[in-house]
Amino acid sequence: MTKTPGRGGSRQLAVRVKTAKKRTVSSKLWLERQLNDPYVAEAKRQGYRSRAAFKLIEIDDKYHLLQPGKRVVDLGAAPGGWSQVAAKRVGSLEGRGRVVALDINAFENLPGVTSIILDFLDRTAPDAIIDALGGEADVVMSDMAAPATGHAKTDHLKVMALCEAALDFAYEVLAPGGVFLAKVFQGGTEHELLAGMKRAFKTVRHVKPKASRPESAELYVLATGFRGRAS
């Protein structure tokens, strides 16, 4: 189990950021939040590319999705924090499991991870993933989120559209018994989408790791026990 921040140790003093000439109030607040976020500091200390790594660590510590030897797909993987966690846990660093990171934007390669720079909506993407994995996936995971507009309803719809597209992709590449994990927003998964997931998977639940910022509306939908494409 990887140690997560916020448990013991000395308390850091809050950092205040002055408003620079070309810095907006929103960028000032974002920078201030980053500088005062213990998960950001711990990610740097442990060598993770993003604080998001701790969200996956918490979820996996509880539900044991990333078992040694598993084949994992990380959709919208850049900058690679989730892929790093997956590579360690499935053993791809030692040549056991496999991790494929898919993103439309280029990012630095990671040990134990096969990177594919491609839009997951491209019709060639499922075959490219299966080829890279050497078979169907055991886990399809997505921490993707569209750029926030600040309008809660709009942001919810955009994230749900990404989740639905990621789920359609998962149906193409998942092996029976497989797992799907994706970001949604508070308000949960849309009824129709959730009903479809319950038909296709044995168990569907919502989870919110402690590493998600308290003010954030994000949570995750976790579906386990894929019944196969016939479902």
Number of C-alpha atoms within 10 A of each C-alpha: 8 10 11 17 16 13 7 6 7 7 8 9 7 11 13 13 14 11 12 9 6 7 11 11 12 9 13 16 16 12 15 16 16 15 16 15 18 17 23 20 16 18 19 12 9 11 11 20 17 19 21 20 21 26 22 23 23 19 20 17 13 10 11 11 23 25 17 16 17 22 30 31 30 26 25 23 26 23 20 25 23 27 31 23 20 33 27 19 21 23 20 22 18 13 11 14 23 26 31 26 27 26 21 16 13 14 15 8 13 16 13 22 23 18 23 22 16 17 15 20 13 9 10 11 19 19 14 16 25 18 11 18 20 11 14 22 25 27 27 23 24 22 23 19 20 13 9 12 10 8 8 13 11 12 19 22 15 19 23 22 16 19 24 19 13 23 21 12 18 26 21 17 23 27 20 18 15 25 24 25 27 25 24 30 21 14 11 19 23 14 9 9 13 17 12 12 23 17 13 21 21 13 14 20 14 16 16 18 17 12 20 16 12 10 6 9 16 20 21 23 20 21 22 23 17 25 18 16 13 6 11
